[in-house]
Amino acid sequence: MDYLIEMCGITKEFPGIVANDNITLQLKKGEIHALLGENGAGKSTLMSVLFGLYRPEKGEIKKNGRTVHIHGPNDATRLGIGMVHQHFKLVHNFTVLENIILGVETTKNGLLKLDNARRQVVELSRRYKLEIDPDALISDITVGMQQRVEILKMLYRENEILIFDEPTAVLTPQEIEELIRIMKDLVAEGKSILFITHKLNEIKAAADRCTVLRKGKYIGTVDVAESSKEKLSEMMVGRQVSLSVEKDDREPGRVILEVEHLTVRSKTHGKALVDDVSFQVREGEIVCIAGIDGNGQQELVYALAGMLSAEGGRITLEGREITRDDIRGRGLSGLAHIPEDRHRHGLVLDYNLAFNLVLQSYFSPRFQKGGFLKFNEIYHYADSLIDRFDIRSGQGARTIARSMSGGNQQKAIIAREIDRGSPLLVAVQPTRGLDVGAIEYIHRRLVAERSNGKGVLLVSLELDEVMDVSDRILVIYEGAIVADVKPKEASYQELGLYMAGSKKRERA
């Protein structure tokens, strides 16, 4: 059979790790081909080799049966290969149009000629139903819109092979449906797509064939229509994975967190981003805040964690008011926080793993004396957490956090926060961008905290997670709590209506 792209026996090594170990991948013309694997399985590395960001130690790449040499992204572009990266490569103070043409601009006498480019971009956006405002600044548009800009960048360069690296990690359920429709439209127009993901639902919805990697090795390629989610997850993780959350029924105990009439206003336009919110979290209970992104979840969590000051209301933790406490004060009072953005707020990426694991406690007598850190104690403690929480890293506690996979970065944060033994754990999008094995692990940890009598406040955009993990669901819409329901008493459709603001329920 003739393949559009063949990657044959690709091997790519980094210090201490073989990221791709003799991997073969074959893409047919006009197909959506999924690349499935756990975090750290080598998916993004393999696609970075195809796009010219990395040079492999061994192996060859063929296009239409002929060997090609890709020394950088410009070579890839000339071969018709384009890539939407997991973390978008956009210039935030440029407009949409300027970002799309960046690197392939038309100039005359040293001046930019934008008229033809604008016409082409508007035509492309209409043809592929990717509506955008060419004059909007990237910094002013949503993540979903930024992704459209990345797709239009590839189409403007007339790429025929489109690589999507974890394209749905930052999208809402509605935006994910829209993206799958766009991908199918692109294939109908004659494009071919390589789609990196670890979400089994999306593979079933979008892909024709699927290649599975595990720990840098090729496991197999299967026809998606003939493969169950259970089979795909077993190929990916190497064992059977429970796709449902197991937890016993239990009566919650005393109140751990009480939030009363909390209000947070925008500094720029004075609008209430958190609007008179009141709720409780009890011991032995997982309370989930569900909603479409941008409805005040972030501001609510920032106000609870001390990262944003509230205009009004009270926050009480373990019977003590903490409304005016600083971040460290709240931590010492018993609030542990798994933040939404692990890179900005969860880790110091250029510190090693050991130092990241003591960020919340390095000042305690256990880890310092007279202002000097006890390095032996820090590394001993880090080794015990790495072992207990199965954090995988090339050089153990001395591994720089930036070089670790997303799933292992997340495990490090979870290990640090859970090991503090705080009565309240606030977990914001704890499984965002993670694979089924890591998701199963994190859900088990959250349920274990509940079983240990802790209170868990979970903030999630994933409806499956909301329904599976929580004991009680609070739906937030435009900064206000519009429903307080139990998972067994609510359907997905009903929750969707609350989240869209088209239905309200009196609080129980």
C-alpha positions, -999 to +999 in steps of 0.1 A: +000+000+000+012+036-007+014+058+023+015+095+023+040+096+052+060+068+067+082+071+097+104+040+098+124+028+128+126+063+144+148+064+176+152+097+195+172+099+228+176+126+255+199+124+285+188+095+307+158+085+285+150+069+251+119+089+241+113+070+208+126+035+205+125+021+170+090+035+162+072+030+128+041+052+119+023+051+086-003+077+075-027+071+046-039+100+024-073+113+036-074+097+070-075+110+106-048+089+123-047+091+161-015+087+181-024+074+215-002+070+246+003+079+282+020+112+292+057+106+285+050+078+260+069+098+233+039+110+212+049+147+210+086+138+205+077+116+175+056+144+159+084+170+167+108+147+147+083+148+118+080+186+120+117+190+121+120+203+157+142+173+166+167+152+146+164+114+152+194+093+160+181+065+138+154+059+112+140+075+081+110+095+069+093+089+036+067+110+017+049+092-010+074+064-009+105+087-013+130+093+015+130+130+027+153+148+050+137+173+075+163+195+092+139+221+106+103+234+105+109+252+072+118+219+055+086+204+070+065+233+056+080+229+022+069+192+023+034+203+032+036+194+069+020+217+095+017+214+133-006+229+160+014+226+192-001+218+226+010+252+239+002+275+210+030+293+193+014+327+189+027+363+195+002+378+219+006+414+210+001+407+173-032+406+155-048+374+142-038+383+107-002+391+116+002+357+134-012+338+104+012+353+079+042+355+102+072+340+084+056+339+050+048+377+047+046+395+013+066+427+013+072+455-012+101+480-007+105+467+029+068+473+037+042+447+046+015+440+020-015+428+039-044+433+014-040+399-005-032+381+027-063+395+044-085+384+015-069+349+015-073+345+053-110+356+053-117+333+023-100+303+041-119+311+074-152+310+055-144+280+035-135+259+065-161+275+088-133+289+111-148+324+117-123+348+132-117+385+135-084+392+115-078+425+134-083+411+170-052+409+192-043+373+203-043+385+239-080+394+236-094+362+222-104+329+238-083+298+238-107+282+213-103+311+189-065+309+193-066+273+182-085+284+150-057+309+143-032+280+146-053+259+121-055+288+097-017+293+099-014+257+085-041+262+058-025+295+047+008+277+041-012+251+020-001+222+043-016+189+033-005+169+064-018+185+096-004+175+130-026+183+161-008+179+194-033+174+222-056+199+206-085+195+230-066+198+263-078+235+269-112+234+252-147+232+265-170+202+255-187+224+229-154+235+214-142+199+212-173+189+192-166+219+169-129+209+164-138+173+155-163+187+129-135+209+115-110+180+113-136+159+094-142+188+070-104+192+064-101+155+056-131+157+032-111+185+014-082+161+009-060+169+039-045+141+061-044+145+099-022+131+127-040+136+160-021+132+193-044+125+222-050+103+252-088+108+253-105+077+242-139+093+235-123+117+210-105+089+192-137+070+188-155+101+176-128+114+151-101+088+141-100+061+114-069+043+127-049+046+158-012+039+166-004+032+203+029+040+220+039+029+255+071+041+273+087+051+240+079+018+222+055+010+194+027-013+206+005-015+175-019+001+150-056-007+151-088+001+132-107+024+156-142+012+146-133-023+155-116-015+188-133-009+222-122+018+246-112-009+270-089-025+244-073+009+235-067+018+272-052-016+279-028-012+249-019+023+261-013+015+298-002-022+296-029-033+321-067-032+325-078+002+335-110+010+355-129+036+334-153+042+364-146+056+399-153+033+428-163+049+461-186+039+489-217+059+501-210+078+532-226+105+554-205+137+554-193+149+589-186+184+603-182+215+582-146+221+572-150+250+548-178+276+550-181+303+523-207+330+530-218+357+505-184+358+488-181+385+461-152+393+439-153+422+414-133+428+382-106+455+387-112+468+352-150+470+348-164+465+383-185+435+372-191+408+399-170+378+388-180+359+419-215+370+428-227+365+464-216+328+466-223+307+497-216+269+502-201+244+526-177+215+522-178+188+550-154+162+560-156+130+540-172+148+511-162+157+475-180+188+464-176+197+427-179+231+411-190+225+375-195+251+348-183+263+314-149+279+316-149+316+324-179+317+347-161+327+378-144+294+388-109+308+386-117+339+406-136+319+433-106+296+437-081+325+437-102+342+465-102+309+485-065+304+481-056+341+489-044+349+454-072+375+449-089+397+476-126+395+480-148+426+481-173+410+505-182+379+523-165+355+548-143+323+543-141+301+574-118+271+576-120+247+605-141+273+624-115+300+620-120+330+596-093+332+570-108+359+547-079+383+553-051+357+556-022+356+531-015+326+509+010+310+534-014+317+563-041+298+546-018+270+538-007+267+574-044+269+585-052+237+566-059+246+529-040+225+503-043+237+467-037+218+434-038+248+409-053+248+375-021+260+357+007+237+369+033+257+351+024+291+364+012+284+399+021+248+407+058+245+400+090+264+397+100+248+363+137+255+366+140+240+401+146+203+405+119+179+417+131+178+453+129+216+457+094+217+441+082+190+466+091+213+496+079+246+482+051+247+508+072+235+537+109+244+532+107+270+560+096+244+586+121+231+612+122+198+594+139+213+563+158+243+577+178+254+607+189+289+613+179+299+578+200+272+562+183+244+542+189+208+553+196+194+518+200+157+529+166+158+546+150+175+515+163+148+492+154+120+516+118+134+518+116+138+480+128+102+474+100+089+497+073+110+479+087+098+444+083+063+456+049+066+473+033+086+445+051+068+416+065+100+401+086+091+371+116+112+362+149+106+344+172+116+373+150+111+403+148+140+428+174+160+409+154+161+377+145+196+365+107+200+367+106+215+332+119+183+316+092+160+331+060+149+313+028+167+322+014+137+340+044+134+363+045+172+369+009+168+381+017+138+403+045+159+419+020+187+428-005+162+441+021+144+462+032+177+478-003+189+486-018+156+498+013+148+520+008+180+540-023+163+556-045+194+553-082+190+562-092+208+530-080+199+495-089+223+467-082+205+434-087+226+402-088+207+369-065+180+384-067+157+354-066+183+326-044+170+298-037+136+314-041+101+301-065+074+315-038+058+337-030+091+354-066+101+356-075+068+373-046+073+397-057+109+406-093+100+411-083+072+434-062+097+454-091+122+457-115+094+469-088+082+494-087+118+508-125+117+512-122+083+529-096+097+553-122+123+565-108+152+545-130+177+526-123+180+489-134+209+467-130+198+430-133+223+402-137+206+368-149+212+332-151+175+324-187+164+329-177+127+332-154+136+360-180+157+377-206+129+376-182+101+386-162+116+414-184+141+433-208+136+461-225+170+455-224+193+424-226+230+425-231+246+391-217+280+386-230+304+359-218+340+355-203+340+389-234+327+408-243+292+420-274+282+400-278+246+412-269+223+441-276+187+430-265+152+437-249+132+408-275+104+411-304+130+408-291+149+377-287+139+340-259+152+317-286+172+298-299+188+329-264+198+341-257+212+306-288+234+308-277+248+342-242+254+329-256+273+299-277+295+321-310+283+306-322+267+339-320+276+375-328+256+407-335+269+441-307+258+464-313+228+487 
